[in-house]
């Protein structure tokens, strides 16, 4: 189990973000984070997803590529990294990603953001436990990835009492 996974299981977000900073520094040192060009457009301070996965495995941080993918997904989910144009989830592909710290969109140092992330994870887990399924859905001719039906969510949220509603309001602020 990687340190990232361990810190998330312990709900120790401060250590998680510290490890993310160390990973960023190591990727810079090894030349994995650099300016890249795709279709004549230049993307500053970015890395390829498959390169980071390879680095995490060879450095011993992760024991397999699948564990490294999960680590990358955790970094994305907790707002540490993002796809350079926010079009893709993290994967073992040569897509460009960037640490939010490098483009000024990193908000995780703010305590309120950390609390909102924790609440979002708890709501997500509670939704799964109560039978509301987050899955790919087809509507008309479009496919919507990892979504839920609001008519199922709203009654569930109201059944959680005022604390559930306050949590959602806080998340949306």
Phi and psi in degrees as GROMACS dihedral restraints (atoms count N, CA, C in turn):
[ dihedral_restraints ]
;  ai    aj    ak    al  type     phi  dphi    fc
    3     4     5     6     1   -74.2    20    10
    4     5     6     7     1   161.5    20    10
    6     7     8     9     1   -62.0    20    10
    7     8     9    10     1   -35.5    20    10
    9    10    11    12     1   -59.9    20    10
   10    11    12    13     1   -47.8    20    10
   12    13    14    15     1   -63.1    20    10
   13    14    15    16     1   -43.3    20    10
   15    16    17    18     1   -60.4    20    10
   16    17    18    19     1   -45.1    20    10
   18    19    20    21     1   -65.6    20    10
   19    20    21    22     1   -36.2    20    10
   21    22    23    24     1   -67.7    20    10
   22    23    24    25     1   -40.8    20    10
   24    25    26    27     1   -64.6    20    10
   25    26    27    28     1   -31.1    20    10
   27    28    29    30     1   -85.6    20    10
   28    29    30    31     1    -0.4    20    10
   30    31    32    33     1    57.6    20    10
   31    32    33    34     1    34.8    20    10
   33    34    35    36     1  -101.6    20    10
   34    35    36    37     1    77.8    20    10
   36    37    38    39     1   -68.7    20    10
   37    38    39    40     1   -30.7    20    10
   39    40    41    42     1   -61.4    20    10
   40    41    42    43     1   -44.4    20    10
   42    43    44    45     1   -67.4    20    10
   43    44    45    46     1   -37.7    20    10
   45    46    47    48     1   -57.9    20    10
   46    47    48    49     1   -48.5    20    10
   48    49    50    51     1   -68.3    20    10
   49    50    51    52     1   -34.0    20    10
   51    52    53    54     1   -62.7    20    10
   52    53    54    55     1   -44.3    20    10
   54    55    56    57     1   -64.1    20    10
   55    56    57    58     1   -35.7    20    10
   57    58    59    60     1   -63.7    20    10
   58    59    60    61     1   -40.0    20    10
   60    61    62    63     1   -63.7    20    10
   61    62    63    64     1   -41.2    20    10
   63    64    65    66     1   -63.7    20    10
   64    65    66    67     1   -39.8    20    10
   66    67    68    69     1   -63.1    20    10
   67    68    69    70     1   -44.1    20    10
   69    70    71    72     1   -59.2    20    10
   70    71    72    73     1   -44.7    20    10
   72    73    74    75     1   -61.6    20    10
   73    74    75    76     1   -41.3    20    10
   75    76    77    78     1   -66.3    20    10
   76    77    78    79     1   -39.6    20    10
   78    79    80    81     1   -66.6    20    10
   79    80    81    82     1   -36.6    20    10
   81    82    83    84     1   -64.5    20    10
   82    83    84    85     1   -45.3    20    10
   84    85    86    87     1   -60.6    20    10
   85    86    87    88     1   -38.5    20    10
   87    88    89    90     1   -89.3    20    10
   88    89    90    91     1     5.8    20    10
   90    91    92    93     1    74.2    20    10
   91    92    93    94     1    18.0    20    10
   93    94    95    96     1   -81.0    20    10
   94    95    96    97     1   -33.5    20    10
   96    97    98    99     1   -90.7    20    10
   97    98    99   100     1   121.1    20    10
   99   100   101   102     1  -162.2    20    10
  100   101   102   103     1   171.6    20    10
  102   103   104   105     1   -72.7    20    10
  103   104   105   106     1   136.0    20    10
  105   106   107   108     1  -133.5    20    10
  106   107   108   109     1   158.2    20    10
  108   109   110   111     1  -123.1    20    10
  109   110   111   112     1   137.3    20    10
  111   112   113   114     1  -142.2    20    10
  112   113   114   115     1   123.6    20    10
  114   115   116   117     1    51.7    20    10
  115   116   117   118     1    47.7    20    10
  117   118   119   120     1    65.3    20    10
  118   119   120   121     1     7.6    20    10
  120   121   122   123     1  -104.4    20    10
  121   122   123   124     1   133.5    20    10
  123   124   125   126     1   -95.0    20    10
  124   125   126   127     1   132.2    20    10
  126   127   128   129     1  -116.5    20    10
  127   128   129   130     1   120.1    20    10
  129   130   131   132     1   -83.8    20    10
  130   131   132   133     1   147.7    20    10
  132   133   134   135     1    45.8    20    10
  133   134   135   136     1    58.4    20    10
  135   136   137   138     1  -129.0    20    10
  136   137   138   139     1   171.7    20    10
  138   139   140   141     1  -140.4    20    10
  139   140   141   142     1   162.0    20    10
  141   142   143   144     1   -94.3    20    10
  142   143   144   145     1   139.4    20    10
  144   145   146   147     1   -56.5    20    10
  145   146   147   148     1   -43.9    20    10
  147   148   149   150     1   -68.4    20    10
  148   149   150   151     1   -29.8    20    10
  150   151   152   153     1   -67.0    20    10
  151   152   153   154     1   -40.6    20    10
  153   154   155   156     1   -67.9    20    10
  154   155   156   157     1   -39.2    20    10
  156   157   158   159     1   -61.0    20    10
  157   158   159   160     1   -46.4    20    10
  159   160   161   162     1   -59.5    20    10
  160   161   162   163     1   -44.1    20    10
  162   163   164   165     1   -61.5    20    10
  163   164   165   166     1   -45.5    20    10
  165   166   167   168     1   -61.9    20    10
  166   167   168   169     1   -35.7    20    10
  168   169   170   171     1   -74.4    20    10
  169   170   171   172     1   -48.3    20    10
  171   172   173   174     1   -70.7    20    10
  172   173   174   175     1   -25.4    20    10
  174   175   176   177     1   -80.3    20    10
  175   176   177   178     1    -9.8    20    10
  177   178   179   180     1    87.7    20    10
  178   179   180   181     1    -0.4    20    10
  180   181   182   183     1   -63.9    20    10
  181   182   183   184     1   -38.8    20    10
  183   184   185   186     1  -124.5    20    10
  184   185   186   187     1   148.0    20    10
  186   187   188   189     1   -87.5    20    10
  187   188   189   190     1   -17.1    20    10
  189   190   191   192     1  -149.0    20    10
  190   191   192   193     1   166.5    20    10
  192   193   194   195     1   -65.9    20    10
  193   194   195   196     1   -35.7    20    10
  195   196   197   198     1   -66.6    20    10
  196   197   198   199     1   -37.7    20    10
  198   199   200   201     1   -66.3    20    10
  199   200   201   202     1   -37.9    20    10
  201   202   203   204     1   -66.0    20    10
  202   203   204   205     1   -36.8    20    10
  204   205   206   207     1   -63.9    20    10
  205   206   207   208     1   -43.1    20    10
  207   208   209   210     1   -62.2    20    10
  208   209   210   211     1   -38.6    20    10
  210   211   212   213     1   -62.7    20    10
  211   212   213   214     1   -46.2    20    10
  213   214   215   216     1   -60.6    20    10
  214   215   216   217     1   -40.8    20    10
  216   217   218   219     1   -63.6    20    10
  217   218   219   220     1   -37.8    20    10
  219   220   221   222     1   -65.3    20    10
  220   221   222   223     1   -42.0    20    10
  222   223   224   225     1   -61.0    20    10
  223   224   225   226     1   -39.7    20    10
  225   226   227   228     1   -69.9    20    10
  226   227   228   229     1   -45.4    20    10
  228   229   230   231     1   -63.1    20    10
  229   230   231   232     1   -34.6    20    10
  231   232   233   234     1   -94.2    20    10
  232   233   234   235     1    16.9    20    10
  234   235   236   237     1    76.3    20    10
  235   236   237   238     1    18.7    20    10
  237   238   239   240     1   -84.8    20    10
  238   239   240   241     1   -40.4    20    10
  240   241   242   243     1  -125.9    20    10
  241   242   243   244     1   167.2    20    10
  243   244   245   246     1  -157.1    20    10
  244   245   246   247     1   159.0    20    10
  246   247   248   249     1   -67.0    20    10
  247   248   249   250     1   144.6    20    10
  249   250   251   252     1   -59.1    20    10
  250   251   252   253     1   -27.6    20    10
  252   253   254   255     1  -120.2    20    10
  253   254   255   256     1    17.2    20    10
  255   256   257   258     1    54.6    20    10
  256   257   258   259     1    39.2    20    10
  258   259   260   261     1  -102.2    20    10
  259   260   261   262     1   -14.9    20    10
  261   262   263   264     1  -136.6    20    10
  262   263   264   265     1   152.2    20    10
  264   265   266   267     1   -78.4    20    10
  265   266   267   268     1   169.4    20    10
  267   268   269   270     1   -75.0    20    10
  268   269   270   271     1   140.1    20    10
  270   271   272   273     1  -160.1    20    10
  271   272   273   274     1   175.3    20    10
  273   274   275   276     1   -84.9    20    10
  274   275   276   277     1    65.4    20    10
  276   277   278   279     1  -137.9    20    10
  277   278   279   280     1   157.8    20    10
  279   280   281   282     1   -80.9    20    10
  280   281   282   283     1    44.8    20    10
  282   283   284   285     1   -89.6    20    10
  283   284   285   286     1   153.0    20    10
  285   286   287   288     1   -88.4    20    10
  286   287   288   289     1   132.6    20    10
  288   289   290   291     1  -129.5    20    10
  289   290   291   292     1   161.6    20    10
  291   292   293   294     1  -142.4    20    10
  292   293   294   295     1   145.6    20    10
  294   295   296   297     1   -72.0    20    10
  295   296   297   298     1   132.1    20    10
  297   298   299   300     1   -60.3    20    10
  298   299   300   301     1   -27.3    20    10
  300   301   302   303     1   -58.7    20    10
  301   302   303   304     1   -32.5    20    10
  303   304   305   306     1   -79.0    20    10
  304   305   306   307     1   -16.1    20    10
  306   307   308   309     1  -119.3    20    10
  307   308   309   310     1    11.2    20    10
  309   310   311   312     1    78.2    20    10
  310   311   312   313     1    15.7    20    10
  312   313   314   315     1  -108.5    20    10
  313   314   315   316     1    12.6    20    10
  315   316   317   318     1   -80.3    20    10
  316   317   318   319     1   120.1    20    10
  318   319   320   321     1  -117.0    20    10
  319   320   321   322     1     1.5    20    10
  321   322   323   324     1   -68.3    20    10
  322   323   324   325     1   -15.5    20    10
  324   325   326   327     1   -73.3    20    10
  325   326   327   328     1   -14.7    20    10
  327   328   329   330     1   -81.5    20    10
  328   329   330   331     1   129.8    20    10
  330   331   332   333     1   -57.9    20    10
  331   332   333   334     1   -40.8    20    10
  333   334   335   336     1   -62.0    20    10
  334   335   336   337     1   -37.5    20    10
  336   337   338   339     1   -66.3    20    10
  337   338   339   340     1   -41.1    20    10
  339   340   341   342     1   -62.0    20    10
  340   341   342   343     1   -43.2    20    10
  342   343   344   345     1   -64.8    20    10
  343   344   345   346     1   -39.5    20    10
  345   346   347   348     1   -63.7    20    10
  346   347   348   349     1   -38.6    20    10
  348   349   350   351     1   -62.7    20    10
  349   350   351   352     1   -44.2    20    10
  351   352   353   354     1   -62.0    20    10
  352   353   354   355     1   -44.5    20    10
  354   355   356   357     1   -64.1    20    10
  355   356   357   358     1   -39.5    20    10
  357   358   359   360     1   -62.0    20    10
  358   359   360   361     1   -40.9    20    10
  360   361   362   363     1   -64.9    20    10
  361   362   363   364     1   -40.9    20    10
  363   364   365   366     1   -66.3    20    10
  364   365   366   367     1   -41.2    20    10
  366   367   368   369     1   -64.1    20    10
  367   368   369   370     1   -43.2    20    10
  369   370   371   372     1   -59.6    20    10
  370   371   372   373     1   -46.5    20    10
  372   373   374   375     1   -64.9    20    10
  373   374   375   376     1   -41.2    20    10
  375   376   377   378     1   -65.8    20    10
  376   377   378   379     1   -36.1    20    10
  378   379   380   381     1   -62.6    20    10
  379   380   381   382     1   -44.3    20    10
  381   382   383   384     1   -64.8    20    10
  382   383   384   385     1   -42.4    20    10
  384   385   386   387     1   -66.0    20    10
  385   386   387   388     1   -30.1    20    10
  387   388   389   390     1   -91.5    20    10
  388   389   390   391     1     2.8    20    10
  390   391   392   393     1    96.3    20    10
  391   392   393   394     1    -2.5    20    10
  393   394   395   396     1   -78.6    20    10
  394   395   396   397     1   117.5    20    10
  396   397   398   399     1   -94.5    20    10
  397   398   399   400     1   128.0    20    10
  399   400   401   402     1   -95.8    20    10
  400   401   402   403     1   114.3    20    10
  402   403   404   405     1  -156.4    20    10
  403   404   405   406     1   171.9    20    10
  405   406   407   408     1   -70.4    20    10
  406   407   408   409     1   134.7    20    10
  408   409   410   411     1  -132.1    20    10
  409   410   411   412     1   145.0    20    10
  411   412   413   414     1  -104.9    20    10
  412   413   414   415     1   133.2    20    10
  414   415   416   417     1  -137.0    20    10
  415   416   417   418     1   114.9    20    10
  417   418   419   420     1    66.7    20    10
  418   419   420   421     1  -124.6    20    10
  420   421   422   423     1  -104.3    20    10
  421   422   423   424     1     5.1    20    10
  423   424   425   426     1  -105.0    20    10
  424   425   426   427     1   149.6    20    10
  426   427   428   429     1  -110.9    20    10
  427   428   429   430     1   126.6    20    10
  429   430   431   432     1  -107.5    20    10
  430   431   432   433     1   124.3    20    10
  432   433   434   435     1   -86.2    20    10
  433   434   435   436     1   140.0    20    10
  435   436   437   438     1    42.2    20    10
  436   437   438   439     1    65.0    20    10
  438   439   440   441     1  -129.8    20    10
  439   440   441   442     1   174.5    20    10
  441   442   443   444     1  -135.7    20    10
  442   443   444   445     1   163.1    20    10
  444   445   446   447     1   -89.3    20    10
  445   446   447   448     1   123.9    20    10
  447   448   449   450     1   -60.4    20    10
  448   449   450   451     1   -34.9    20    10
  450   451   452   453     1   -64.7    20    10
  451   452   453   454     1   -21.0    20    10
  453   454   455   456     1   -87.3    20    10
  454   455   456   457     1   -34.0    20    10
  456   457   458   459     1   -74.3    20    10
  457   458   459   460     1   -45.2    20    10
  459   460   461   462     1   -60.6    20    10
  460   461   462   463     1   -50.4    20    10
  462   463   464   465     1   -60.2    20    10
  463   464   465   466     1   -37.8    20    10
  465   466   467   468     1   -62.3    20    10
  466   467   468   469     1   -45.9    20    10
  468   469   470   471     1   -62.0    20    10
  469   470   471   472     1   -41.4    20    10
  471   472   473   474     1   -67.0    20    10
  472   473   474   475     1   -32.2    20    10
  474   475   476   477     1   -70.8    20    10
  475   476   477   478     1   -15.2    20    10
  477   478   479   480     1   -79.0    20    10
  478   479   480   481     1    -7.7    20    10
  480   481   482   483     1    87.8    20    10
  481   482   483   484     1  -176.5    20    10
  483   484   485   486     1   -65.3    20    10
  484   485   486   487     1   -28.8    20    10
  486   487   488   489     1   -66.1    20    10
  487   488   489   490     1   -36.4    20    10
  489   490   491   492     1   -64.6    20    10
  490   491   492   493     1   -41.7    20    10
  492   493   494   495     1   -67.1    20    10
  493   494   495   496     1   -41.0    20    10
  495   496   497   498     1   -63.0    20    10
  496   497   498   499     1   -37.6    20    10
  498   499   500   501     1   -62.3    20    10
  499   500   501   502     1   -43.7    20    10
  501   502   503   504     1   -64.8    20    10
  502   503   504   505     1   -42.9    20    10
  504   505   506   507     1   -61.0    20    10
  505   506   507   508     1   -43.8    20    10
  507   508   509   510     1   -63.1    20    10
  508   509   510   511     1   -37.9    20    10
  510   511   512   513     1   -66.7    20    10
  511   512   513   514     1   -34.1    20    10
  513   514   515   516     1   -80.2    20    10
  514   515   516   517     1   -15.6    20    10
